[in-house]
């Protein structure tokens, strides 16, 4: 299978474990991100792995949180074995992991996967996903504690991981700049599966009650400084001068430095929903006139992919990961450029034919991001780690 068009041929490709004649791998997956108040894109990908991997491997999900206090919207597949690591707040356990590499995680698994930089100490071969290094490139978009935590996790990954998974070639290149061996880095782009069900009337009613009415442009993602909602809102004000009935709808929980990120979101025509359900998110994408991502830095850009797979026209910042992801299937503008962002949105609203053409390109590009290929890529990395990286 070829890697996703637009990505270098750095993706490991192998046969699916299920039905290949080999014994099934037993994979330990740290699911702590799923229990966080703000699971973010890492949580979404982790949830997808736990839903899809059991077809091909035995999965042991582990976390400091007992399963009964997991977030209500997280439902692990019944085939996933869950192991609680015992009492103690996750943040304290993570500090012990990073500072002292204790307590050791001894699970009956062939390989251990950390989908984030909360990297557990383990005797099993270790695979770590490094999604981005924003904490190095834009430390002002996080807290000092957040920067230190991720720096420690990155150093542990460099020192201990048998294999590193990255979501984009851009992130892989960033890690090479930070001293990682390119041979250990494997690009496995995330994938999402757009629901084929029709939104229910109750979902429509809930969003209507929360202010989602009439035509709107849409932005999804955690409310934090690197998403640059300030540029987004400033551009929207200019768009609204031309389209006074238009609404800007923003969905996403508060993340790093929320007051700094959200101080100017309370503007006329702006609806801030906070965290939404999967059904609500799907409907918000599908009915948006335009989907916007103004981020100043991303390792991938999951909201952009979610828009592409639904065939929605996208305007996004021309940061390297977005350029790589959309491969021409979105309108890209310089980051933090209010004039350019407003002009791109207006151009699409003014020209229905151009909007329809961009929708077709988006849907075609979205088809290249296949869930089965993403799972196959992860399995191949796991198998390579088990065999000592050979």
KEKE-3310 file (N, C-alpha, C; in steps of 0.2 Angstrom, whole numbers, plus 5000, padded with zeros to 4 digits):
npx = (5004:5003:5010:5001:4996:5007:5014:5031:5039:5040:5032:5030:5025:5015:5009:4992:4991:4981:4975:4987:4995:5004:5007:4995:4999:5002:4997:5001:4993:4994:4981:4979:4977:4964:4956:4958:4952:4953:4954:4958:4966:4975:4969:4958:4963:4969:4957:4952:4962:4960:4948:4949:4961:4959:4954:4965:4975:4979:4973:4979:4973:4979:4979:4981:4969:4954:4943:4930:4929:4932:4930:4913:4910:4919:4921:4928:4932:4924:4932:4944:4956:4956:4968:4970:4982:4982:4980:4981:4985:4985:4994:5004:5009:5014:5024:5033:5036:5043:5053:5060:5058:5049:5034:5038:5030:5024:5017:5008:5013:5018:5023:5024:5014:5015:5004:5006:5017:5018:5026:5028:5038:5044:5047:5045:5047:5047:5036:5033:5022:5026:5018:5020:5031:5028:5030:5043:5045:5036:5036:5029:5015:5011:5011:5024:5026:5020:5029:5041:5037:5034:5046:5054:5048:5050:5064:5065:5059:5068:5079:5074:5064:5061:5055:5048:5033:5026:5014:5016:5027:5033:5033:5042:5054:5056:5059:5071:5079:5080:5089:5085:5087:5084:5081:5073:5061:5044:5032:5015:5001:4986:4969:4952:4935:4921:4905:4891:4878:4862:4861:4852:4836:4836:4849:4851:4841:4847:4859:4853:4847:4858:4863:4867:4862:4856:4867:4884:4902:4915:4925:4935:4943:4954:4953:4966:4982:4990:4981:4976:4965:4962:4966:4957:4945:4946:4947:4935:4926:4928:4923:4910:4906:4903:4894:4882:4873:4880:4887:4900:4905:4912:4920:4926:4936:4943:4960:4978:4983:4970:4963:4971:4969:4955:4951:4946:4935:4921:4912:4900:4890:4898:4899:4902:4905:4911:4916:4909:4897:4901:4891:4886:4897:4900:4888:4890:4902:4897:4887:4893:4897:4910:4925:4937:4954:4966:4978:4995:5004:5005:5007:5000:4985:4971:4957:4956:4958:4946:4937:4940:4937:4923:4920:4921:4923:4939:4948:4964:4978:4994:5004:5018:5013:5000:5001:5006:4996:4984:4988:4985:4971:4964:4961:4975:4982:4994:5000:4992:4988:4977:4970:4972:4966:4953:4950:4951:4940:4929:4930:4927:4914:4908:4908:4900:4902:4916:4917:4910:4919:4930:4926:4924:4937:4942:4935:4940:4953:4952:4949:4961:4966:4965:4957:4960:4973:4980:4979:4986:4999:5002:5003:5013:5024:5024:5027:5039:5046:5045:5053:5066:5068:5072)
npy = (4994:5011:5025:5040:5051:5065:5063:5058:5043:5036:5029:5015:4999:4985:4968:4965:4960:4951:4936:4934:4923:4924:4925:4934:4951:4958:4972:4986:5001:5017:5026:5038:5051:5050:5052:5064:5081:5089:5081:5082:5082:5071:5063:5059:5052:5041:5035:5031:5021:5012:5007:5001:4993:4981:4972:4966:4964:4960:4971:4980:4992:5005:5016:5029:5032:5024:5014:5016:5030:5036:5048:5052:5051:5043:5027:5013:4999:4984:4973:4977:4976:4983:4991:4998:5008:5010:5019:5037:5054:5057:5067:5067:5055:5055:5065:5057:5047:5054:5061:5051:5039:5029:5023:5007:5001:4986:4976:4962:4962:4963:4975:4992:5007:5024:5036:5050:5062:5059:5048:5031:5022:5006:4989:4983:4984:5000:5011:5028:5041:5056:5071:5084:5098:5110:5116:5119:5127:5137:5142:5151:5149:5139:5134:5137:5125:5116:5116:5112:5099:5093:5094:5085:5073:5072:5070:5058:5050:5051:5045:5032:5026:5013:5015:5029:5037:5048:5061:5067:5071:5083:5084:5074:5079:5089:5083:5077:5088:5090:5080:5067:5050:5048:5035:5029:5035:5035:5039:5039:5044:5051:5046:5048:5043:5048:5049:5040:5042:5051:5067:5069:5075:5080:5083:5094:5102:5105:5112:5123:5129:5133:5143:5141:5146:5149:5154:5150:5151:5140:5134:5122:5115:5115:5128:5138:5147:5144:5141:5153:5161:5174:5181:5174:5179:5193:5193:5188:5198:5207:5200:5199:5212:5212:5202:5202:5193:5182:5170:5166:5151:5142:5128:5119:5114:5122:5125:5126:5141:5148:5160:5169:5165:5166:5179:5189:5183:5186:5193:5202:5191:5180:5163:5153:5137:5128:5112:5099:5086:5071:5069:5082:5089:5083:5087:5101:5102:5098:5107:5119:5134:5137:5130:5134:5135:5143:5141:5144:5134:5117:5100:5091:5093:5090:5094:5100:5089:5082:5091:5089:5076:5076:5083:5097:5115:5122:5135:5138:5141:5144:5134:5123:5109:5110:5113:5101:5092:5096:5096:5105:5105:5115:5132:5141:5153:5166:5163:5172:5183:5194:5201:5193:5181:5185:5190:5178:5170:5178:5177:5164:5164:5173:5166:5153:5143:5141:5138:5125:5118:5118:5110:5098:5094:5094:5083:5072:5073:5069:5056:5049:5047:5034:5024:5010:5009:5017:5010:4999:5004:5007:4994:4989:4996:4993:4979:4980:4986:4976:4967:4972:4984:4981)
npz = (5000:4996:5004:5011:4998:4995:5007:5011:5007:5020:5028:5037:5031:5032:5033:5039:5056:5060:5054:5047:5049:5059:5077:5087:5092:5109:5115:5124:5129:5133:5140:5147:5142:5138:5149:5153:5156:5145:5131:5118:5102:5103:5112:5104:5094:5101:5106:5094:5091:5101:5098:5085:5085:5092:5082:5077:5086:5103:5116:5129:5139:5149:5164:5176:5181:5188:5178:5181:5183:5172:5159:5154:5141:5135:5128:5130:5119:5121:5120:5124:5136:5152:5163:5179:5186:5199:5215:5216:5209:5192:5187:5197:5196:5183:5185:5193:5184:5174:5181:5189:5183:5189:5196:5189:5175:5174:5164:5156:5141:5124:5118:5122:5121:5121:5117:5119:5126:5139:5146:5150:5162:5157:5155:5143:5125:5119:5111:5106:5102:5095:5094:5091:5092:5098:5111:5111:5100:5101:5115:5123:5121:5130:5147:5159:5167:5158:5147:5153:5157:5144:5138:5146:5143:5130:5130:5136:5127:5116:5122:5126:5118:5107:5095:5086:5083:5071:5066:5054:5041:5043:5057:5059:5053:5062:5073:5069:5069:5082:5086:5085:5079:5062:5057:5067:5066:5061:5050:5053:5047:5056:5055:5051:5053:5045:5051:5044:5046:5047:5055:5070:5075:5088:5090:5081:5087:5100:5097:5090:5101:5108:5101:5087:5073:5056:5042:5045:5049:5054:5067:5075:5089:5103:5115:5115:5115:5103:5093:5089:5090:5091:5079:5070:5075:5073:5059:5056:5060:5050:5039:5043:5041:5028:5027:5036:5043:5045:5056:5067:5073:5086:5092:5106:5120:5134:5135:5136:5145:5145:5148:5141:5128:5126:5128:5120:5113:5115:5105:5094:5085:5087:5092:5105:5109:5118:5124:5114:5109:5100:5090:5089:5084:5072:5065:5065:5057:5045:5041:5040:5031:5028:5034:5046:5051:5060:5066:5073:5074:5071:5073:5065:5062:5065:5065:5052:5044:5048:5043:5029:5026:5026:5016:5016:5012:5016:5024:5029:5039:5032:5037:5039:5042:5039:5025:5020:5024:5017:5004:4993:4993:5000:5004:5008:5019:5025:5041:5055:5048:5047:5036:5025:5029:5031:5018:5011:5016:5012:4999:4996:5001:4992:4980:4975:4966:4967:4980:4980:4971:4979:4989:4983:4980:4993:4998:4990:4994:5007:5006:5005:5018:5027:5039:5040:5035:5044:5055:5051:5049:5062:5068:5061:5065:5079:5078:5072:5083:5093:5087:5089:5082:5069)
capx = (5000:5007:5008:4996:4999:5009:5019:5036:5038:5043:5028:5031:5019:5016:5003:4989:4992:4975:4975:4993:4998:5008:5003:4993:5003:4998:4999:4999:4992:4992:4975:4978:4974:4956:4953:4959:4947:4953:4957:4961:4967:4978:4963:4953:4967:4970:4951:4952:4966:4957:4942:4951:4966:4957:4953:4971:4979:4976:4975:4978:4973:4981:4979:4981:4962:4950:4939:4923:4929:4933:4925:4907:4909:4924:4918:4932:4929:4923:4937:4950:4957:4958:4971:4971:4988:4981:4978:4986:4983:4989:4999:5009:5012:5018:5030:5037:5038:5048:5059:5063:5056:5046:5035:5038:5024:5025:5011:5010:5012:5024:5025:5020:5014:5013:5002:5008:5024:5017:5030:5028:5044:5042:5052:5043:5049:5043:5034:5031:5020:5027:5013:5023:5036:5026:5033:5050:5045:5032:5034:5024:5008:5010:5013:5031:5026:5019:5035:5046:5034:5035:5054:5057:5045:5054:5071:5064:5057:5074:5083:5072:5060:5063:5052:5044:5028:5024:5008:5017:5034:5035:5035:5048:5059:5057:5063:5078:5082:5081:5094:5083:5089:5078:5079:5068:5055:5040:5026:5009:4996:4980:4963:4945:4929:4915:4898:4886:4871:4859:4860:4845:4832:4837:4855:4849:4838:4852:4863:4849:4846:4864:4864:4869:4857:4858:4873:4890:4908:4916:4932:4935:4949:4955:4954:4973:4985:4993:4976:4976:4958:4962:4966:4951:4939:4947:4945:4927:4923:4928:4919:4903:4904:4900:4889:4880:4869:4884:4889:4906:4904:4919:4919:4932:4937:4948:4967:4983:4982:4963:4961:4974:4967:4948:4949:4942:4930:4915:4910:4894:4890:4903:4895:4908:4901:4915:4916:4903:4897:4903:4886:4886:4903:4899:4883:4893:4906:4893:4883:4897:4899:4918:4929:4943:4960:4971:4984:5001:5009:5002:5010:4996:4979:4965:4951:4957:4956:4939:4933:4941:4933:4916:4920:4919:4928:4943:4953:4969:4985:4999:5010:5020:5009:4993:5002:5007:4990:4979:4990:4981:4964:4961:4964:4979:4984:4999:4997:4992:4987:4970:4968:4972:4961:4946:4949:4950:4933:4924:4930:4923:4906:4905:4908:4897:4905:4923:4916:4909:4925:4935:4922:4925:4944:4943:4932:4945:4959:4951:4949:4967:4967:4961:4958:4964:4980:4983:4980:4991:5005:5004:5004:5020:5029:5024:5030:5046:5049:5046:5059:5072:5069:5075)
capy = (5000:5017:5030:5045:5056:5071:5061:5054:5036:5034:5025:5008:4996:4978:4965:4965:4954:4947:4932:4934:4917:4926:4926:4941:4955:4960:4979:4990:5008:5022:5030:5043:5057:5050:5053:5071:5086:5091:5075:5085:5077:5065:5058:5057:5047:5036:5032:5027:5015:5007:5005:4998:4988:4974:4967:4963:4963:4960:4978:4982:5000:5007:5023:5030:5033:5018:5014:5019:5037:5039:5053:5049:5051:5038:5021:5008:4993:4978:4968:4980:4974:4989:4990:5004:5008:5011:5026:5043:5058:5056:5072:5065:5049:5057:5068:5052:5044:5058:5062:5045:5033:5025:5016:5004:4998:4979:4973:4956:4965:4963:4981:4997:5013:5030:5041:5057:5063:5056:5042:5027:5017:5000:4984:4981:4988:5006:5016:5034:5046:5063:5074:5091:5101:5117:5118:5121:5132:5143:5140:5156:5146:5135:5136:5135:5118:5112:5116:5107:5092:5090:5093:5079:5068:5071:5068:5051:5047:5051:5040:5025:5023:5009:5018:5035:5038:5055:5061:5070:5072:5089:5083:5070:5083:5093:5078:5076:5094:5089:5075:5060:5046:5047:5028:5027:5039:5032:5043:5036:5050:5049:5045:5049:5040:5052:5045:5041:5043:5058:5070:5068:5081:5082:5086:5100:5107:5107:5117:5129:5132:5136:5149:5140:5147:5153:5152:5151:5148:5135:5132:5117:5114:5117:5136:5139:5153:5143:5141:5160:5163:5182:5182:5172:5183:5199:5192:5187:5205:5210:5196:5201:5219:5211:5197:5204:5188:5176:5168:5162:5146:5140:5122:5116:5115:5127:5121:5130:5148:5149:5167:5173:5163:5168:5185:5193:5179:5188:5198:5200:5186:5174:5158:5149:5132:5124:5105:5097:5079:5068:5070:5089:5090:5080:5091:5107:5102:5096:5112:5125:5137:5136:5128:5138:5134:5149:5139:5146:5129:5111:5094:5088:5097:5085:5098:5101:5082:5081:5094:5087:5069:5078:5087:5104:5119:5124:5140:5136:5145:5140:5132:5117:5103:5111:5112:5094:5088:5097:5095:5109:5104:5120:5138:5143:5160:5166:5163:5178:5188:5195:5203:5187:5177:5188:5190:5171:5168:5182:5175:5158:5165:5176:5162:5147:5138:5140:5134:5118:5115:5116:5104:5091:5093:5092:5076:5068:5072:5066:5049:5046:5046:5028:5021:5004:5011:5020:5004:4994:5007:5006:4987:4988:4999:4988:4973:4982:4987:4969:4963:4976:4989:4978)
capz = (5000:4996:5009:5009:4993:4999:5012:5009:5008:5026:5032:5037:5028:5033:5033:5046:5060:5060:5048:5043:5051:5065:5083:5089:5097:5114:5115:5130:5126:5139:5139:5152:5139:5137:5155:5154:5155:5138:5128:5112:5096:5106:5115:5099:5090:5106:5106:5088:5091:5106:5094:5079:5086:5094:5077:5074:5092:5110:5118:5136:5140:5156:5166:5183:5183:5187:5173:5183:5184:5165:5156:5152:5133:5133:5129:5127:5116:5126:5119:5127:5144:5156:5169:5182:5189:5206:5217:5215:5204:5186:5187:5201:5193:5177:5187:5195:5178:5170:5185:5192:5179:5193:5197:5183:5172:5172:5161:5151:5134:5119:5116:5126:5116:5124:5112:5120:5129:5146:5144:5156:5162:5155:5152:5136:5120:5120:5106:5108:5097:5096:5089:5089:5097:5099:5117:5109:5095:5104:5122:5126:5120:5135:5154:5161:5169:5152:5143:5156:5156:5137:5137:5149:5139:5123:5131:5138:5120:5112:5125:5128:5113:5101:5088:5087:5078:5070:5062:5048:5039:5046:5064:5059:5052:5068:5078:5067:5071:5089:5088:5084:5073:5057:5056:5072:5066:5057:5049:5052:5048:5058:5050:5055:5049:5046:5052:5038:5049:5047:5061:5073:5076:5094:5090:5078:5092:5105:5094:5089:5108:5110:5096:5081:5068:5050:5040:5049:5047:5059:5069:5080:5092:5110:5115:5118:5111:5097:5088:5086:5089:5090:5072:5068:5077:5070:5052:5055:5060:5043:5035:5045:5039:5022:5028:5043:5046:5046:5063:5068:5078:5089:5097:5109:5127:5136:5136:5139:5145:5142:5148:5136:5122:5125:5131:5115:5109:5116:5100:5091:5080:5089:5097:5108:5112:5122:5122:5111:5108:5093:5085:5087:5080:5065:5062:5064:5051:5039:5039:5039:5025:5027:5040:5047:5056:5060:5070:5071:5074:5072:5071:5060:5060:5065:5063:5045:5041:5049:5038:5022:5025:5026:5010:5018:5010:5021:5024:5034:5039:5028:5041:5035:5043:5035:5018:5019:5025:5012:4997:4987:4993:5004:5003:5013:5020:5029:5048:5059:5043:5047:5030:5020:5031:5029:5010:5008:5018:5008:4992:4996:5002:4986:4974:4977:4962:4969:4986:4978:4969:4985:4993:4979:4981:5000:4999:4987:4998:5013:5005:5006:5025:5028:5045:5040:5034:5050:5060:5048:5050:5069:5069:5058:5070:5085:5076:5072:5090:5096:5084:5090:5077:5063)
cpx = (5004:5005:5004:5000:5001:5014:5025:5035:5042:5039:5029:5024:5020:5009:4999:4990:4987:4975:4981:4997:5003:5003:5001:4998:4999:5001:4996:4998:4990:4987:4974:4975:4966:4953:4954:4953:4947:4957:4961:4962:4971:4973:4959:4957:4968:4963:4950:4956:4963:4951:4944:4956:4964:4955:4959:4976:4976:4978:4974:4979:4975:4981:4979:4973:4958:4945:4932:4923:4931:4928:4919:4907:4915:4921:4924:4929:4929:4929:4944:4950:4960:4962:4972:4978:4988:4980:4983:4984:4987:4995:5005:5013:5016:5024:5035:5040:5044:5054:5063:5062:5054:5039:5035:5032:5025:5018:5013:5009:5019:5027:5021:5020:5011:5011:5003:5015:5023:5020:5031:5035:5041:5048:5051:5046:5044:5042:5031:5028:5022:5023:5016:5028:5034:5029:5040:5050:5041:5030:5030:5017:5007:5012:5020:5031:5025:5025:5040:5043:5036:5042:5056:5054:5049:5061:5070:5063:5064:5079:5081:5068:5063:5061:5048:5039:5027:5018:5010:5025:5037:5037:5041:5054:5061:5061:5070:5082:5084:5086:5091:5085:5083:5076:5073:5061:5051:5033:5020:5003:4990:4975:4957:4940:4923:4909:4894:4879:4869:4859:4853:4842:4834:4844:4855:4846:4843:4856:4860:4848:4852:4867:4867:4863:4859:4864:4879:4896:4910:4923:4931:4942:4950:4956:4961:4976:4987:4987:4974:4969:4957:4962:4960:4945:4940:4945:4938:4924:4923:4924:4911:4901:4900:4894:4886:4876:4873:4886:4896:4905:4911:4917:4926:4933:4942:4955:4972:4981:4975:4961:4964:4971:4960:4946:4945:4937:4923:4913:4903:4895:4895:4899:4901:4904:4904:4915:4909:4903:4899:4897:4885:4892:4902:4894:4886:4898:4902:4889:4886:4898:4906:4920:4935:4948:4965:4977:4990:5006:5004:5007:5007:4990:4973:4959:4951:4955:4949:4935:4934:4937:4926:4915:4918:4925:4932:4947:4957:4975:4990:5005:5012:5016:5002:4995:5003:5001:4985:4981:4986:4974:4961:4964:4968:4981:4990:4996:4997:4991:4979:4967:4967:4967:4954:4945:4947:4942:4928:4924:4926:4915:4904:4904:4906:4900:4912:4922:4915:4915:4930:4932:4924:4933:4945:4941:4937:4951:4958:4950:4955:4969:4962:4962:4962:4971:4984:4984:4986:4998:5007:5006:5011:5025:5029:5028:5038:5050:5050:5052:5066:5073:5072:5070)
cpy = (5006:5021:5036:5049:5062:5070:5057:5047:5033:5030:5018:5004:4988:4975:4965:4959:4949:4943:4931:4927:4918:4926:4933:4945:4957:4967:4983:4997:5012:5026:5035:5049:5056:5052:5061:5075:5088:5086:5077:5080:5071:5060:5055:5051:5040:5032:5028:5021:5010:5004:5000:4992:4981:4969:4963:4962:4963:4967:4978:4989:5001:5014:5023:5030:5026:5019:5017:5027:5040:5044:5049:5047:5046:5031:5016:5002:4988:4973:4971:4978:4981:4987:4997:5003:5009:5018:5031:5047:5057:5061:5070:5059:5051:5061:5062:5048:5048:5060:5056:5039:5027:5027:5013:5000:4991:4976:4967:4958:4964:4970:4987:5004:5019:5035:5048:5057:5062:5049:5037:5023:5010:4995:4982:4986:4994:5010:5022:5038:5053:5067:5081:5093:5108:5120:5121:5127:5138:5142:5145:5154:5141:5138:5134:5127:5114:5111:5111:5100:5089:5089:5087:5073:5066:5068:5060:5047:5046:5045:5033:5022:5019:5012:5024:5035:5045:5055:5064:5070:5078:5088:5078:5074:5087:5089:5077:5082:5094:5083:5068:5057:5046:5040:5026:5030:5036:5037:5039:5041:5047:5049:5046:5046:5045:5048:5046:5042:5050:5061:5070:5075:5084:5085:5093:5105:5109:5112:5123:5133:5135:5141:5148:5140:5151:5151:5154:5148:5145:5134:5128:5117:5117:5125:5137:5144:5150:5142:5147:5162:5171:5184:5180:5177:5190:5199:5191:5194:5208:5207:5198:5208:5218:5206:5197:5198:5182:5176:5164:5157:5142:5134:5120:5118:5120:5123:5125:5137:5150:5156:5171:5171:5166:5175:5190:5189:5182:5194:5197:5195:5180:5170:5153:5143:5128:5117:5102:5089:5077:5070:5078:5091:5089:5085:5098:5108:5102:5102:5119:5127:5136:5134:5131:5135:5139:5147:5142:5140:5122:5105:5090:5093:5093:5088:5099:5094:5081:5085:5091:5080:5070:5082:5095:5109:5122:5130:5139:5140:5140:5138:5125:5111:5104:5110:5105:5090:5089:5096:5098:5109:5109:5126:5140:5150:5160:5166:5170:5184:5189:5197:5197:5182:5179:5188:5183:5168:5171:5179:5168:5159:5169:5172:5155:5141:5136:5136:5127:5115:5113:5110:5098:5090:5091:5084:5071:5067:5068:5058:5045:5044:5040:5025:5014:5004:5013:5014:5000:4997:5007:4999:4986:4990:4995:4982:4974:4983:4981:4966:4967:4981:4987:4979)
cpz = (5000:5001:5006:5004:4997:5004:5008:5010:5014:5030:5032:5035:5029:5033:5040:5049:5060:5053:5044:5044:5057:5071:5084:5094:5103:5116:5121:5127:5132:5137:5143:5148:5138:5143:5157:5153:5148:5134:5122:5107:5098:5108:5109:5095:5095:5106:5100:5088:5095:5102:5089:5080:5088:5088:5075:5080:5098:5113:5126:5137:5147:5157:5173:5186:5183:5182:5175:5183:5177:5163:5153:5145:5131:5134:5126:5124:5121:5125:5122:5134:5147:5162:5173:5186:5196:5208:5216:5209:5198:5185:5191:5198:5187:5179:5190:5189:5175:5174:5187:5188:5184:5194:5190:5181:5170:5170:5156:5144:5130:5118:5120:5122:5121:5118:5113:5124:5137:5145:5150:5156:5161:5153:5145:5131:5120:5113:5108:5102:5099:5091:5087:5094:5098:5106:5116:5105:5097:5111:5126:5125:5126:5142:5155:5163:5163:5148:5146:5156:5149:5136:5140:5145:5133:5124:5132:5131:5116:5115:5125:5122:5108:5095:5090:5081:5077:5066:5055:5047:5042:5053:5064:5058:5058:5073:5076:5069:5078:5091:5087:5078:5068:5056:5061:5071:5060:5056:5048:5053:5051:5053:5054:5050:5050:5046:5046:5040:5048:5054:5064:5074:5083:5094:5087:5083:5097:5103:5093:5096:5110:5105:5089:5076:5062:5048:5045:5046:5054:5061:5075:5083:5099:5110:5119:5113:5104:5091:5085:5085:5088:5083:5068:5069:5073:5062:5051:5056:5054:5038:5036:5042:5032:5022:5035:5047:5047:5054:5062:5074:5080:5094:5100:5116:5128:5137:5139:5139:5142:5142:5143:5129:5120:5127:5126:5111:5110:5112:5097:5085:5081:5094:5099:5112:5117:5119:5119:5110:5101:5088:5083:5083:5073:5061:5060:5058:5045:5036:5039:5032:5023:5034:5040:5052:5055:5064:5068:5071:5075:5070:5065:5058:5060:5063:5055:5042:5042:5044:5031:5021:5024:5020:5011:5015:5016:5020:5030:5034:5036:5032:5038:5036:5039:5027:5016:5019:5019:5005:4991:4988:4998:5002:5009:5013:5025:5037:5051:5054:5043:5040:5025:5022:5029:5022:5008:5010:5014:5001:4991:4997:4996:4980:4976:4973:4965:4976:4985:4975:4974:4989:4990:4980:4988:5001:4996:4991:5004:5012:5006:5013:5027:5035:5045:5039:5040:5055:5058:5050:5058:5071:5067:5062:5076:5083:5075:5078:5093:5093:5085:5086:5071:5057)
residu = (UNK:UNK:UNK:UNK:UNK:UNK:UNK:UNK:UNK:UNK:UNK:UNK:UNK:UNK:UNK:UNK:UNK:UNK:UNK:UNK:UNK:UNK:UNK:UNK:UNK:UNK:UNK:UNK:UNK:UNK:UNK:UNK:UNK:UNK:UNK:UNK:UNK:UNK:UNK:UNK:UNK:UNK:UNK:UNK:UNK:UNK:UNK:UNK:UNK:UNK:UNK:UNK:UNK:UNK:UNK:UNK:UNK:UNK:UNK:UNK:UNK:UNK:UNK:UNK:UNK:UNK:UNK:UNK:UNK:UNK:UNK:UNK:UNK:UNK:UNK:UNK:UNK:UNK:UNK:UNK:UNK:UNK:UNK:UNK:UNK:UNK:UNK:UNK:UNK:UNK:UNK:UNK:UNK:UNK:UNK:UNK:UNK:UNK:UNK:UNK:UNK:UNK:UNK:UNK:UNK:UNK:UNK:UNK:UNK:UNK:UNK:UNK:UNK:UNK:UNK:UNK:UNK:UNK:UNK:UNK:UNK:UNK:UNK:UNK:UNK:UNK:UNK:UNK:UNK:UNK:UNK:UNK:UNK:UNK:UNK:UNK:UNK:UNK:UNK:UNK:UNK:UNK:UNK:UNK:UNK:UNK:UNK:UNK:UNK:UNK:UNK:UNK:UNK:UNK:UNK:UNK:UNK:UNK:UNK:UNK:UNK:UNK:UNK:UNK:UNK:UNK:UNK:UNK:UNK:UNK:UNK:UNK:UNK:UNK:UNK:UNK:UNK:UNK:UNK:UNK:UNK:UNK:UNK:UNK:UNK:UNK:UNK:UNK:UNK:UNK:UNK:UNK:UNK:UNK:UNK:UNK:UNK:UNK:UNK:UNK:UNK:UNK:UNK:UNK:UNK:UNK:UNK:UNK:UNK:UNK:UNK:UNK:UNK:UNK:UNK:UNK:UNK:UNK:UNK:UNK:UNK:UNK:UNK:UNK:UNK:UNK:UNK:UNK:UNK:UNK:UNK:UNK:UNK:UNK:UNK:UNK:UNK:UNK:UNK:UNK:UNK:UNK:UNK:UNK:UNK:UNK:UNK:UNK:UNK:UNK:UNK:UNK:UNK:UNK:UNK:UNK:UNK:UNK:UNK:UNK:UNK:UNK:UNK:UNK:UNK:UNK:UNK:UNK:UNK:UNK:UNK:UNK:UNK:UNK:UNK:UNK:UNK:UNK:UNK:UNK:UNK:UNK:UNK:UNK:UNK:UNK:UNK:UNK:UNK:UNK:UNK:UNK:UNK:UNK:UNK:UNK:UNK:UNK:UNK:UNK:UNK:UNK:UNK:UNK:UNK:UNK:UNK:UNK:UNK:UNK:UNK:UNK:UNK:UNK:UNK:UNK:UNK:UNK:UNK:UNK:UNK:UNK:UNK:UNK:UNK:UNK:UNK:UNK:UNK:UNK:UNK:UNK:UNK:UNK:UNK:UNK:UNK:UNK:UNK:UNK:UNK:UNK:UNK:UNK:UNK:UNK:UNK:UNK:UNK:UNK:UNK:UNK:UNK:UNK:UNK:UNK:UNK:UNK:UNK:UNK:UNK:UNK:UNK:UNK:UNK:UNK:UNK:UNK:UNK:UNK:UNK:UNK:UNK:UNK:UNK:UNK:UNK:UNK:UNK:UNK:UNK:UNK:UNK:UNK:UNK:UNK:UNK:UNK:UNK:UNK)
# end
